[in-house]
């Protein structure tokens, strides 16, 4: 299975249009040369740190490809579809990226008028 990161942020994350941000692109995640996580959201930059979790977390999903009962065929008690379930491990999460500080605005260098 893949290894994912958990991201922890302080405060609220809202879009300008007030729509839900679930499953949508919110920004870019990079690591600088020192290994510090850097998140860029819109015109803001956040610096974080990588923390090892005390216990790993599994990201799982229920398998929807369960066997179907065919006409004239009976399932044994052990094969009862309603009571059984198969779960797939999508990823193991061992680390989280914590962004505690307030976002800093990204300001382009504008030359001063002389």
C-alpha positions, 0 to 999 in steps of 0.5 A, spaced: 500 500 500 501 507 498 504 511 504 500 518 505 501 524 510 495 526 514 495 534 514 493 538 520 491 545 519 489 551 524 483 555 523 478 554 517 479 553 510 473 557 506 473 558 499 471 565 496 464 562 493 463 559 500 462 552 496 465 546 500 472 544 499 471 537 499 475 533 494 477 540 490 484 542 489 486 547 494 493 549 493 500 546 492 504 542 497 512 542 497 518 541 501 524 545 501 531 543 501 531 542 509 525 538 508 520 543 511 513 542 508 511 548 505 503 549 503 501 555 498 494 556 498 492 562 493 496 568 495 498 565 502 504 561 504 504 556 510 510 553 513 509 547 517 513 541 520 513 533 519 511 529 525 511 522 526 504 519 529 504 515 535 500 509 532 500 508 524 493 510 521 490 505 515 486 508 510 481 503 508 475 502 503 469 497 503 470 492 497 464 493 493 465 487 488 462 482 493 459 475 490 452 475 488 447 470 488 446 466 482 439 463 480 438 456 483 444 457 487 444 457 495 449 461 499 452 457 505 452 461 512 459 463 511 458 466 504 452 470 507 453 477 503 449 481 508 454 479 514 461 479 510 465 484 508 472 485 505 476 491 506 482 494 502 487 498 505 489 504 500 494 507 504 498 507 511 499 513 514 505 514 519 506 521 519 502 528 519 504 535 516 502 540 522 501 547 519 500 551 526 502 558 524 498 563 520 499 564 513 503 569 510 501 573 504 506 572 498 508 579 496 511 580 489 518 585 489 515 591 486 521 596 485 520 603 489 519 609 484 525 614 485 
